[in-house]
Amino acid sequence: MTHRRQPDLEHPRAVFLDRDGVINRQIRGDYVRTWADFQFLPGALEALALLADRVDYVVVVTNQQAVGKGLMTEAALTEIHQRMVTEVHKNQGRIDDVLFCPHLASAQCPCRKPRPGMVSAWLDRHPDIMPRSCLMIGDSASDMELADAWPGGSAARVLISNGAQSRRADSAASSLRDAALLLRPRETTLSGHCA
């Protein structure tokens, strides 16, 4: 039995967020295929503004097999993500990167969550971020499993749920806003004063 380290929710350097069910409403039995289908969850825009002040990087990591199924194009998905990022910026938030896997679940590709391919590639491009200084916020078992499969050691995990607990999560929250409030604001120093 391996002992899992206690997560540091005080100030992770990078926060990775699932998209559907965390940032926007998930369409059960279907997919968000157009911007008209995309609806921010209550408090999500405020949460993304809070995160922008609390961490160095905010990264969306999402499986989007509707592309692989031919239900939408990668260009349509990219447009949704561009508009999502624009709305977040308009509301004082920030999303630094949007990572997505367009492949079918049956393809067993290394980038589809819970496999760590998307995160590994991102961390390779950001050597200043240590894997253990990351936090994964998601609403599914595969999001929590991704945190366990994190390259270089497991990431801290927050499960977005309506009261359900998970042994895989380090903490639970009812919304992205509540998850963002688990993180402490960065401390600022007044100029002219000794630290």
TIRO-2110 file (N, C-alpha, C; in Angstrom, 1 decimal):
// TIRO-2110
0.8, -1.2, 0.0, N, 1, A
0.0, 0.0, 0.0, CA, 1, A
0.9, 1.2, 0.0, C, 1, A
0.6, 2.1, -0.9, N, 2, A
1.4, 3.3, -1.0, CA, 2, A
0.8, 4.4, -0.2, C, 2, A
1.6, 5.3, 0.4, N, 3, A
1.1, 6.4, 1.2, CA, 3, A
1.0, 7.6, 0.3, C, 3, A
-0.1, 8.2, 0.2, N, 4, A
-0.3, 9.4, -0.6, CA, 4, A
0.0, 10.6, 0.2, C, 4, A
0.8, 11.5, -0.3, N, 5, A
1.1, 12.8, 0.4, CA, 5, A
-0.1, 13.6, 0.6, C, 5, A
-0.1, 14.4, 1.6, N, 6, A
-1.1, 15.4, 1.9, CA, 6, A
-1.1, 16.5, 0.8, C, 6, A
-2.2, 16.8, 0.2, N, 7, A
-2.2, 17.8, -0.8, CA, 7, A
-1.9, 19.2, -0.3, C, 7, A
-1.3, 20.0, -1.0, N, 8, A
-1.1, 21.4, -0.7, CA, 8, A
-2.1, 22.3, -1.4, C, 8, A
-3.2, 22.6, -0.8, N, 9, A
-4.2, 23.5, -1.4, CA, 9, A
-3.9, 24.9, -1.1, C, 9, A
-2.9, 25.2, -0.4, N, 10, A
-2.6, 26.6, 0.0, CA, 10, A
-2.3, 27.4, -1.3, C, 10, A
-1.4, 26.9, -2.1, N, 11, A
-1.0, 27.7, -3.3, CA, 11, A
-0.4, 26.8, -4.3, C, 11, A
-1.2, 26.0, -5.1, N, 12, A
-0.6, 25.2, -6.2, CA, 12, A
-0.1, 26.2, -7.2, C, 12, A
0.9, 25.8, -8.0, N, 13, A
1.4, 26.7, -9.1, CA, 13, A
0.5, 26.6, -10.3, C, 13, A
-0.1, 25.4, -10.6, N, 14, A
-0.9, 25.2, -11.8, CA, 14, A
-2.2, 24.4, -11.4, C, 14, A
-3.3, 24.9, -11.9, N, 15, A
-4.6, 24.2, -11.7, CA, 15, A
-5.1, 23.7, -13.0, C, 15, A
-5.4, 22.4, -13.0, N, 16, A
-6.0, 21.8, -14.2, CA, 16, A
-7.4, 21.5, -14.0, C, 16, A
-8.3, 21.9, -14.9, N, 17, A
-9.7, 21.8, -14.8, CA, 17, A
-10.3, 21.0, -15.9, C, 17, A
-11.2, 20.1, -15.5, N, 18, A
-12.1, 19.4, -16.5, CA, 18, A
-13.0, 20.5, -17.0, C, 18, A
-13.6, 20.3, -18.2, N, 19, A
-14.5, 21.3, -18.7, CA, 19, A
-16.0, 21.0, -18.4, C, 19, A
-16.5, 20.0, -19.1, N, 20, A
-17.9, 19.7, -18.9, CA, 20, A
-18.3, 19.2, -17.5, C, 20, A
-19.2, 19.9, -16.9, N, 21, A
-19.6, 19.5, -15.5, CA, 21, A
-18.8, 20.3, -14.5, C, 21, A
-17.8, 21.0, -14.9, N, 22, A
-17.0, 21.8, -14.0, CA, 22, A
-17.1, 23.3, -14.3, C, 22, A
-16.8, 23.6, -15.6, N, 23, A
-16.9, 25.0, -16.1, CA, 23, A
-18.3, 25.3, -16.7, C, 23, A
-18.7, 24.3, -17.5, N, 24, A
-20.0, 24.5, -18.2, CA, 24, A
-20.9, 23.3, -17.9, C, 24, A
-22.2, 23.5, -18.2, N, 25, A
-23.2, 22.4, -18.0, CA, 25, A
-22.8, 21.3, -19.0, C, 25, A
-22.9, 20.1, -18.4, N, 26, A
-22.7, 18.9, -19.2, CA, 26, A
-24.0, 18.4, -19.8, C, 26, A
-24.0, 18.1, -21.1, N, 27, A
-25.2, 17.6, -21.7, CA, 27, A
-25.3, 16.1, -21.6, C, 27, A
-26.1, 15.6, -20.7, N, 28, A
-26.1, 14.1, -20.5, CA, 28, A
-26.6, 13.4, -21.8, C, 28, A
-25.9, 12.4, -22.3, N, 29, A
-26.2, 11.7, -23.4, CA, 29, A
-25.9, 12.4, -24.7, C, 29, A
-25.3, 13.5, -24.7, N, 30, A
-24.9, 14.2, -25.9, CA, 30, A
-23.7, 15.1, -25.6, C, 30, A
-23.3, 16.0, -26.5, N, 31, A
-22.1, 16.7, -26.4, CA, 31, A
-22.4, 18.2, -26.6, C, 31, A
-21.5, 19.1, -26.1, N, 32, A
-21.6, 20.5, -26.4, CA, 32, A
-20.9, 20.6, -27.8, C, 32, A
-21.7, 20.9, -28.8, N, 33, A
-21.3, 20.9, -30.2, CA, 33, A
-21.1, 22.3, -30.8, C, 33, A
-21.8, 23.2, -30.2, N, 34, A
-21.8, 24.6, -30.7, CA, 34, A
-21.7, 25.6, -29.5, C, 34, A
-21.4, 26.8, -29.8, N, 35, A
-21.4, 27.8, -28.7, CA, 35, A
-22.7, 28.0, -28.1, C, 35, A
-23.8, 27.8, -28.8, N, 36, A
-25.1, 27.9, -28.3, CA, 36, A
-25.4, 26.8, -27.3, C, 36, A
-24.7, 25.7, -27.4, N, 37, A
-24.9, 24.6, -26.4, CA, 37, A
-24.1, 24.8, -25.1, C, 37, A
-23.1, 25.7, -25.2, N, 38, A
-22.2, 26.0, -24.1, CA, 38, A
-22.9, 26.9, -23.1, C, 38, A
-23.0, 26.5, -21.8, N, 39, A
-23.6, 27.3, -20.8, CA, 39, A
-22.7, 27.3, -19.5, C, 39, A
-22.1, 28.4, -19.1, N, 40, A
-21.3, 28.4, -17.9, CA, 40, A
-22.1, 28.0, -16.7, C, 40, A
-21.6, 27.2, -15.9, N, 41, A
-22.2, 26.8, -14.6, CA, 41, A
-22.3, 28.1, -13.7, C, 41, A
-23.3, 28.1, -12.8, N, 42, A
-23.3, 29.2, -11.9, CA, 42, A
-22.0, 29.3, -11.1, C, 42, A
-21.4, 30.5, -11.0, N, 43, A
-20.2, 30.8, -10.2, CA, 43, A
-18.9, 30.4, -11.0, C, 43, A
-19.0, 29.8, -12.2, N, 44, A
-17.8, 29.4, -12.8, CA, 44, A
-16.9, 30.6, -13.3, C, 44, A
-17.5, 31.6, -13.8, N, 45, A
-16.8, 32.8, -14.2, CA, 45, A
-16.1, 33.5, -13.0, C, 45, A
-16.8, 33.6, -11.9, N, 46, A
-16.2, 34.1, -10.7, CA, 46, A
-15.1, 33.2, -10.2, C, 46, A
-15.3, 31.9, -10.3, N, 47, A
-14.2, 31.0, -9.9, CA, 47, A
-13.0, 31.2, -10.7, C, 47, A
-13.1, 31.3, -12.0, N, 48, A
-12.0, 31.5, -12.9, CA, 48, A
-11.2, 32.8, -12.6, C, 48, A
-12.0, 33.8, -12.2, N, 49, A
-11.3, 35.1, -11.8, CA, 49, A
-10.6, 34.9, -10.5, C, 49, A
-11.1, 34.1, -9.5, N, 50, A
-10.4, 33.8, -8.3, CA, 50, A
-9.1, 33.1, -8.6, C, 50, A
-9.3, 32.0, -9.4, N, 51, A
-8.1, 31.2, -9.7, CA, 51, A
-7.0, 32.0, -10.4, C, 51, A
-7.4, 33.0, -11.2, N, 52, A
-6.4, 33.9, -11.9, CA, 52, A
-5.5, 34.6, -10.9, C, 52, A
-6.1, 34.9, -9.8, N, 53, A
-5.3, 35.6, -8.7, CA, 53, A
-4.6, 34.7, -7.8, C, 53, A
-4.8, 33.4, -7.9, N, 54, A
-4.3, 32.4, -6.9, CA, 54, A
-3.2, 31.5, -7.4, C, 54, A
-3.2, 31.3, -8.8, N, 55, A
-2.2, 30.4, -9.3, CA, 55, A
-1.5, 31.0, -10.5, C, 55, A
-0.4, 30.4, -10.9, N, 56, A
0.4, 30.8, -12.1, CA, 56, A
-0.3, 30.4, -13.4, C, 56, A
-0.9, 29.2, -13.4, N, 57, A
-1.4, 28.7, -14.7, CA, 57, A
-2.8, 28.1, -14.4, C, 57, A
-3.7, 28.4, -15.3, N, 58, A
-5.1, 27.7, -15.3, CA, 58, A
-5.2, 27.0, -16.6, C, 58, A
-5.3, 25.7, -16.5, N, 59, A
-5.3, 24.8, -17.7, CA, 59, A
-6.5, 24.0, -17.8, C, 59, A
-7.3, 24.0, -18.9, N, 60, A
-8.4, 23.1, -19.1, CA, 60, A
-7.9, 21.8, -19.7, C, 60, A
-8.3, 20.7, -19.2, N, 61, A
-7.9, 19.4, -19.8, CA, 61, A
-9.2, 18.6, -19.9, C, 61, A
-9.5, 18.2, -21.2, N, 62, A
-10.9, 17.7, -21.4, CA, 62, A
-10.8, 16.6, -22.6, C, 62, A
-11.6, 15.6, -22.4, N, 63, A
-11.9, 14.6, -23.4, CA, 63, A
-13.0, 15.1, -24.3, C, 63, A
-12.9, 15.1, -25.6, N, 64, A
-13.9, 15.6, -26.5, CA, 64, A
-14.1, 14.6, -27.6, C, 64, A
-14.6, 13.4, -27.4, N, 65, A
-14.7, 12.4, -28.4, CA, 65, A
-15.8, 12.6, -29.4, C, 65, A
-16.6, 13.7, -29.2, N, 66, A
-17.5, 14.1, -30.3, CA, 66, A
-16.8, 14.3, -31.6, C, 66, A
-15.6, 14.8, -31.5, N, 67, A
-14.8, 15.0, -32.7, CA, 67, A
-14.5, 13.7, -33.4, C, 67, A
-14.0, 12.7, -32.6, N, 68, A
-13.7, 11.4, -33.1, CA, 68, A
-14.9, 10.6, -33.6, C, 68, A
-16.0, 10.9, -33.1, N, 69, A
-17.3, 10.3, -33.6, CA, 69, A
-17.8, 11.0, -34.8, C, 69, A
-17.2, 12.1, -35.3, N, 70, A
-17.7, 12.8, -36.4, CA, 70, A
-18.9, 13.7, -36.2, C, 70, A
-19.2, 13.9, -34.9, N, 71, A
-20.4, 14.8, -34.6, CA, 71, A
-20.1, 16.2, -34.6, C, 71, A
-18.8, 16.6, -34.6, N, 72, A
-18.4, 18.0, -34.8, CA, 72, A
-16.9, 18.0, -35.3, C, 72, A
-16.5, 19.1, -35.8, N, 73, A
-15.1, 19.2, -36.3, CA, 73, A
-14.2, 19.7, -35.2, C, 73, A
-12.9, 19.5, -35.4, N, 74, A
-12.0, 20.1, -34.5, CA, 74, A
-12.0, 21.6, -34.5, C, 74, A
-12.3, 22.2, -35.7, N, 75, A
-12.4, 23.6, -35.9, CA, 75, A
-13.6, 24.2, -35.0, C, 75, A
-14.7, 23.4, -35.0, N, 76, A
-15.9, 23.8, -34.2, CA, 76, A
-15.5, 23.8, -32.7, C, 76, A
-14.8, 22.8, -32.3, N, 77, A
-14.4, 22.6, -30.9, CA, 77, A
-13.4, 23.8, -30.5, C, 77, A
-12.5, 24.1, -31.4, N, 78, A
-11.6, 25.2, -31.2, CA, 78, A
-12.3, 26.5, -31.1, C, 78, A
-13.4, 26.7, -31.9, N, 79, A
-14.2, 28.0, -31.8, CA, 79, A
-14.9, 28.1, -30.4, C, 79, A
-15.4, 27.0, -30.0, N, 80, A
-16.1, 26.9, -28.6, CA, 80, A
-15.0, 27.3, -27.6, C, 80, A
-13.9, 26.8, -27.6, N, 81, A
-12.8, 27.0, -26.6, CA, 81, A
-12.4, 28.5, -26.7, C, 81, A
-12.2, 29.0, -27.9, N, 82, A
-11.8, 30.4, -28.1, CA, 82, A
-12.9, 31.4, -27.5, C, 82, A
-14.1, 31.1, -27.7, N, 83, A
-15.2, 31.9, -27.1, CA, 83, A
-15.3, 31.8, -25.6, C, 83, A
-15.0, 30.6, -25.1, N, 84, A
-15.0, 30.3, -23.7, CA, 84, A
-13.9, 31.2, -23.0, C, 84, A
-12.7, 31.1, -23.6, N, 85, A
-11.6, 31.9, -23.1, CA, 85, A
-11.9, 33.4, -23.1, C, 85, A
-12.5, 33.9, -24.2, N, 86, A
-12.8, 35.3, -24.3, CA, 86, A
-13.8, 35.7, -23.3, C, 86, A
-14.8, 34.9, -23.0, N, 87, A
-15.8, 35.2, -22.0, CA, 87, A
-15.1, 35.3, -20.6, C, 87, A
-14.2, 34.3, -20.4, N, 88, A
-13.5, 34.3, -19.1, CA, 88, A
-12.7, 35.5, -18.9, C, 88, A
-12.0, 35.9, -19.9, N, 89, A
-11.2, 37.2, -19.9, CA, 89, A
-12.1, 38.4, -19.6, C, 89, A
-13.2, 38.5, -20.3, N, 90, A
-14.1, 39.6, -20.1, CA, 90, A
-14.6, 39.7, -18.6, C, 90, A
-14.5, 38.6, -17.9, N, 91, A
-15.0, 38.5, -16.5, CA, 91, A
-13.8, 38.5, -15.5, C, 91, A
-12.6, 39.0, -15.9, N, 92, A
-11.4, 39.1, -15.1, CA, 92, A
-10.8, 37.8, -14.8, C, 92, A
-11.1, 36.7, -15.5, N, 93, A
-10.5, 35.4, -15.3, CA, 93, A
-9.5, 35.2, -16.3, C, 93, A
-8.9, 34.0, -16.3, N, 94, A
-7.8, 33.6, -17.2, CA, 94, A
-7.9, 32.1, -17.4, C, 94, A
-7.7, 31.7, -18.6, N, 95, A
-7.4, 30.3, -19.0, CA, 95, A
-6.2, 30.4, -19.9, C, 95, A
-5.1, 29.8, -19.4, N, 96, A
-3.8, 29.9, -20.1, CA, 96, A
-3.7, 28.9, -21.2, C, 96, A
-4.3, 27.7, -21.1, N, 97, A
-4.2, 26.7, -22.1, CA, 97, A
-5.5, 25.8, -22.1, C, 97, A
-5.9, 25.3, -23.2, N, 98, A
-7.0, 24.4, -23.3, CA, 98, A
-6.4, 23.2, -24.0, C, 98, A
-6.4, 22.0, -23.3, N, 99, A
-5.9, 20.8, -23.8, CA, 99, A
-7.0, 19.9, -24.0, C, 99, A
-7.1, 19.2, -25.2, N, 100, A
-8.2, 18.3, -25.4, CA, 100, A
-7.8, 17.1, -26.2, C, 100, A
-8.5, 16.0, -25.9, N, 101, A
-8.3, 14.7, -26.6, CA, 101, A
-9.5, 14.5, -27.5, C, 101, A
-9.4, 14.5, -28.8, N, 102, A
-10.5, 14.3, -29.7, CA, 102, A
-10.8, 12.9, -30.0, C, 102, A
-10.0, 12.0, -29.5, N, 103, A
-10.1, 10.6, -29.9, CA, 103, A
-11.2, 9.8, -29.2, C, 103, A
-11.6, 8.7, -29.8, N, 104, A
-12.6, 7.8, -29.2, CA, 104, A
-12.1, 7.1, -28.0, C, 104, A
-12.9, 6.8, -27.1, N, 105, A
-12.5, 6.1, -25.9, CA, 105, A
-11.9, 4.7, -26.3, C, 105, A
-12.4, 4.1, -27.3, N, 106, A
-12.0, 2.8, -27.8, CA, 106, A
-10.6, 2.9, -28.4, C, 106, A
-10.1, 4.1, -28.7, N, 107, A
-8.8, 4.2, -29.4, CA, 107, A
-7.6, 3.9, -28.4, C, 107, A
-7.9, 4.0, -27.1, N, 108, A
-6.9, 3.8, -26.1, CA, 108, A
-5.6, 4.7, -26.3, C, 108, A
-5.9, 5.9, -26.7, N, 109, A
-4.7, 6.8, -27.0, CA, 109, A
-4.1, 7.3, -25.6, C, 109, A
-2.8, 7.7, -25.6, N, 110, A
-2.2, 8.1, -24.4, CA, 110, A
-2.6, 9.5, -23.9, C, 110, A
-3.3, 10.2, -24.7, N, 111, A
-3.7, 11.6, -24.3, CA, 111, A
-5.1, 11.6, -23.7, C, 111, A
-5.9, 10.5, -23.8, N, 112, A
-7.3, 10.5, -23.3, CA, 112, A
-7.3, 10.3, -21.8, C, 112, A
-7.9, 11.2, -21.0, N, 113, A
-8.0, 11.0, -19.6, CA, 113, A
-8.7, 9.6, -19.3, C, 113, A
-8.2, 8.9, -18.4, N, 114, A
-7.3, 9.2, -17.3, CA, 114, A
-5.8, 9.1, -17.6, C, 114, A
-5.5, 8.7, -18.8, N, 115, A
-4.0, 8.6, -19.1, CA, 115, A
-3.4, 10.0, -19.1, C, 115, A
-2.2, 10.1, -18.8, N, 116, A
-1.6, 11.5, -18.5, CA, 116, A
-0.9, 12.2, -19.7, C, 116, A
-1.2, 11.7, -20.9, N, 117, A
-0.5, 12.3, -22.1, CA, 117, A
-0.6, 13.8, -22.3, C, 117, A
-1.8, 14.3, -22.1, N, 118, A
-2.0, 15.8, -22.3, CA, 118, A
-1.2, 16.5, -21.2, C, 118, A
-1.3, 16.1, -20.0, N, 119, A
-0.6, 16.7, -18.9, CA, 119, A
0.9, 16.6, -19.0, C, 119, A
1.4, 15.4, -19.4, N, 120, A
2.8, 15.2, -19.6, CA, 120, A
3.4, 16.2, -20.7, C, 120, A
2.7, 16.3, -21.8, N, 121, A
3.1, 17.2, -22.8, CA, 121, A
3.2, 18.6, -22.3, C, 121, A
2.1, 19.0, -21.6, N, 122, A
2.1, 20.4, -21.0, CA, 122, A
3.3, 20.6, -20.1, C, 122, A
3.5, 19.7, -19.2, N, 123, A
4.6, 19.8, -18.2, CA, 123, A
6.0, 19.9, -18.9, C, 123, A
6.1, 19.1, -20.0, N, 124, A
7.4, 19.2, -20.8, CA, 124, A
7.6, 20.6, -21.3, C, 124, A
6.5, 21.3, -21.6, N, 125, A
6.7, 22.7, -22.2, CA, 125, A
6.8, 23.7, -21.1, C, 125, A
6.6, 23.3, -19.8, N, 126, A
6.7, 24.2, -18.7, CA, 126, A
7.6, 23.6, -17.6, C, 126, A
8.9, 23.6, -17.8, N, 127, A
9.8, 22.9, -16.9, CA, 127, A
9.8, 23.7, -15.5, C, 127, A
9.3, 24.9, -15.5, N, 128, A
9.3, 25.6, -14.2, CA, 128, A
8.2, 25.1, -13.2, C, 128, A
7.3, 24.3, -13.7, N, 129, A
6.3, 23.7, -12.9, CA, 129, A
6.6, 22.3, -12.5, C, 129, A
6.7, 22.1, -11.2, N, 130, A
6.9, 20.8, -10.7, CA, 130, A
5.6, 20.0, -10.6, C, 130, A
5.6, 18.8, -11.0, N, 131, A
4.3, 18.0, -11.0, CA, 131, A
3.5, 18.0, -9.7, C, 131, A
4.3, 18.0, -8.6, N, 132, A
3.6, 18.0, -7.3, CA, 132, A
3.0, 19.3, -6.9, C, 132, A
3.3, 20.4, -7.7, N, 133, A
2.7, 21.7, -7.4, CA, 133, A
1.5, 21.9, -8.2, C, 133, A
0.9, 20.8, -8.7, N, 134, A
-0.4, 21.0, -9.5, CA, 134, A
-1.6, 20.5, -8.7, C, 134, A
-2.7, 21.0, -9.1, N, 135, A
-4.0, 20.6, -8.6, CA, 135, A
-4.9, 20.2, -9.7, C, 135, A
-5.6, 19.1, -9.6, N, 136, A
-6.6, 18.7, -10.6, CA, 136, A
-8.0, 18.9, -10.0, C, 136, A
-8.9, 19.6, -10.7, N, 137, A
-10.3, 19.8, -10.3, CA, 137, A
-11.2, 19.2, -11.3, C, 137, A
-12.0, 18.2, -10.9, N, 138, A
-12.8, 17.6, -11.9, CA, 138, A
-14.1, 17.0, -11.2, C, 138, A
-14.9, 16.5, -12.1, N, 139, A
-16.2, 15.9, -11.5, CA, 139, A
-16.4, 14.4, -11.8, C, 139, A
-15.3, 13.8, -12.2, N, 140, A
-15.5, 12.3, -12.5, CA, 140, A
-14.3, 11.5, -11.9, C, 140, A
-14.6, 10.2, -11.9, N, 141, A
-13.5, 9.3, -11.5, CA, 141, A
-12.3, 9.4, -12.4, C, 141, A
-12.5, 9.6, -13.7, N, 142, A
-11.3, 9.7, -14.6, CA, 142, A
-10.5, 10.9, -14.3, C, 142, A
-11.1, 12.0, -13.8, N, 143, A
-10.3, 13.2, -13.4, CA, 143, A
-9.4, 12.9, -12.2, C, 143, A
-10.0, 12.1, -11.2, N, 144, A
-9.2, 11.8, -10.0, CA, 144, A
-8.1, 10.8, -10.4, C, 144, A
-8.5, 9.8, -11.3, N, 145, A
-7.5, 8.9, -11.7, CA, 145, A
-6.3, 9.5, -12.5, C, 145, A
-6.6, 10.6, -13.3, N, 146, A
-5.6, 11.3, -13.9, CA, 146, A
-4.6, 11.9, -12.9, C, 146, A
-5.1, 12.5, -11.8, N, 147, A
-4.3, 13.0, -10.8, CA, 147, A
-3.4, 12.0, -10.2, C, 147, A
-3.9, 10.7, -10.1, N, 148, A
-3.0, 9.6, -9.6, CA, 148, A
-1.9, 9.2, -10.6, C, 148, A
-2.2, 9.4, -11.9, N, 149, A
-1.3, 9.0, -12.9, CA, 149, A
-0.4, 10.1, -13.3, C, 149, A
-0.4, 11.2, -12.6, N, 150, A
0.3, 12.4, -12.9, CA, 150, A
1.8, 12.1, -13.1, C, 150, A
2.4, 12.6, -14.2, N, 151, A
3.9, 12.4, -14.4, CA, 151, A
4.7, 13.0, -13.2, C, 151, A
5.6, 12.3, -12.7, N, 152, A
6.4, 12.8, -11.6, CA, 152, A
5.8, 12.8, -10.2, C, 152, A
4.7, 12.1, -10.1, N, 153, A
4.0, 12.0, -8.8, CA, 153, A
2.6, 12.6, -8.8, C, 153, A
1.8, 12.1, -8.0, N, 154, A
0.4, 12.5, -8.1, CA, 154, A
0.1, 13.9, -7.7, C, 154, A
-0.9, 14.5, -8.3, N, 155, A
-1.3, 15.9, -8.1, CA, 155, A
-2.4, 15.9, -7.0, C, 155, A
-2.6, 17.0, -6.4, N, 156, A
-3.7, 17.1, -5.4, CA, 156, A
-5.0, 17.1, -6.2, C, 156, A
-6.1, 16.6, -5.6, N, 157, A
-7.3, 16.4, -6.3, CA, 157, A
-8.5, 17.0, -5.5, C, 157, A
-9.4, 17.7, -6.3, N, 158, A
-10.6, 18.2, -5.7, CA, 158, A
-11.7, 17.7, -6.6, C, 158, A
-12.7, 17.0, -6.0, N, 159, A
-13.8, 16.5, -6.8, CA, 159, A
-15.0, 17.4, -6.6, C, 159, A
-15.6, 17.8, -7.8, N, 160, A
-16.8, 18.6, -7.8, CA, 160, A
-17.9, 17.6, -7.7, C, 160, A
-18.7, 17.7, -6.7, N, 161, A
-19.8, 16.8, -6.6, CA, 161, A
-21.0, 17.4, -5.8, C, 161, A
-22.1, 16.8, -5.8, N, 162, A
-23.3, 17.2, -5.0, CA, 162, A
-23.4, 16.3, -3.8, C, 162, A
-22.4, 16.4, -2.9, N, 163, A
-22.4, 15.7, -1.7, CA, 163, A
-21.7, 14.3, -1.7, C, 163, A
-21.4, 13.8, -2.9, N, 164, A
-20.8, 12.5, -3.0, CA, 164, A
-19.3, 12.7, -2.6, C, 164, A
-18.8, 11.7, -1.9, N, 165, A
-17.4, 11.7, -1.5, CA, 165, A
-16.7, 10.7, -2.4, C, 165, A
-15.4, 10.8, -2.5, N, 166, A
-14.6, 9.9, -3.2, CA, 166, A
-13.3, 9.6, -2.4, C, 166, A
-12.9, 8.4, -2.3, N, 167, A
-11.7, 8.1, -1.6, CA, 167, A
-10.5, 8.5, -2.4, C, 167, A
-10.7, 8.8, -3.7, N, 168, A
-9.7, 9.2, -4.6, CA, 168, A
-9.4, 10.7, -4.5, C, 168, A
-10.4, 11.5, -4.0, N, 169, A
-10.2, 12.9, -3.9, CA, 169, A
-9.6, 13.3, -2.6, C, 169, A
-8.8, 14.4, -2.6, N, 170, A
-8.2, 15.0, -1.4, CA, 170, A
-9.2, 15.9, -0.7, C, 170, A
-10.1, 16.4, -1.5, N, 171, A
-11.2, 17.3, -1.0, CA, 171, A
-12.3, 17.3, -2.0, C, 171, A
-13.5, 17.7, -1.5, N, 172, A
-14.7, 17.8, -2.4, CA, 172, A
-15.2, 19.2, -2.3, C, 172, A
-15.9, 19.6, -3.3, N, 173, A
-16.5, 21.0, -3.4, CA, 173, A
-17.8, 20.8, -4.2, C, 173, A
-18.8, 21.7, -3.9, N, 174, A
-20.0, 21.6, -4.6, CA, 174, A
-20.0, 22.3, -6.0, C, 174, A
-19.0, 23.1, -6.2, N, 175, A
-18.9, 23.9, -7.4, CA, 175, A
-17.4, 24.3, -7.7, C, 175, A
-17.1, 24.8, -8.9, N, 176, A
-15.8, 25.3, -9.1, CA, 176, A
-15.5, 26.5, -8.2, C, 176, A
-16.5, 27.3, -8.0, N, 177, A
-16.3, 28.5, -7.1, CA, 177, A
-15.9, 28.0, -5.7, C, 177, A
-16.5, 27.0, -5.2, N, 178, A
-16.2, 26.5, -3.8, CA, 178, A
-14.8, 25.9, -3.9, C, 178, A
-14.4, 25.2, -5.0, N, 179, A
-13.1, 24.6, -5.1, CA, 179, A
-12.0, 25.8, -5.1, C, 179, A
-12.3, 26.8, -5.9, N, 180, A
-11.4, 27.9, -5.9, CA, 180, A
-11.1, 28.6, -4.6, C, 180, A
-12.2, 28.6, -3.8, N, 181, A
-12.1, 29.2, -2.4, CA, 181, A
-11.2, 28.4, -1.5, C, 181, A
-10.9, 27.1, -1.8, N, 182, A
-10.0, 26.3, -1.0, CA, 182, A
-8.6, 26.8, -1.1, C, 182, A
-8.3, 27.5, -2.2, N, 183, A
-6.9, 28.0, -2.4, CA, 183, A
-6.8, 29.4, -1.8, C, 183, A
-5.6, 29.6, -1.2, N, 184, A
-5.4, 30.9, -0.6, CA, 184, A
-5.0, 31.9, -1.6, C, 184, A
-5.4, 33.1, -1.4, N, 185, A
-4.9, 34.2, -2.3, CA, 185, A
-3.4, 34.4, -2.1, C, 185, A
-2.8, 34.8, -3.2, N, 186, A
-1.3, 35.1, -3.1, CA, 186, A
-1.1, 36.3, -2.1, C, 186, A
-0.1, 36.2, -1.3, N, 187, A
0.2, 37.3, -0.4, CA, 187, A
1.0, 38.4, -1.1, C, 187, A
0.6, 39.6, -0.8, N, 188, A
1.2, 40.7, -1.4, CA, 188, A
2.0, 41.5, -0.3, C, 188, A
3.0, 42.1, -0.7, N, 189, A
3.8, 42.9, 0.2, CA, 189, A
3.7, 44.4, -0.2, C, 189, A
3.6, 45.2, 0.8, N, 190, A
3.5, 46.7, 0.5, CA, 190, A
4.9, 47.2, 0.1, C, 190, A
5.0, 48.0, -0.9, N, 191, A
6.3, 48.5, -1.3, CA, 191, A
6.8, 49.4, -0.1, C, 191, A
8.1, 49.4, 0.1, N, 192, A
8.7, 50.2, 1.1, CA, 192, A
8.8, 49.6, 2.5, C, 192, A
8.2, 48.4, 2.6, N, 193, A
8.2, 47.7, 3.9, CA, 193, A
9.1, 46.5, 3.8, C, 193, A
9.8, 46.2, 4.8, N, 194, A
10.7, 45.0, 4.8, CA, 194, A
9.8, 43.8, 4.9, C, 194, A
10.2, 42.7, 4.3, N, 195, A
9.5, 41.5, 4.3, CA, 195, A
9.9, 40.7, 5.6, C, 195, A
END
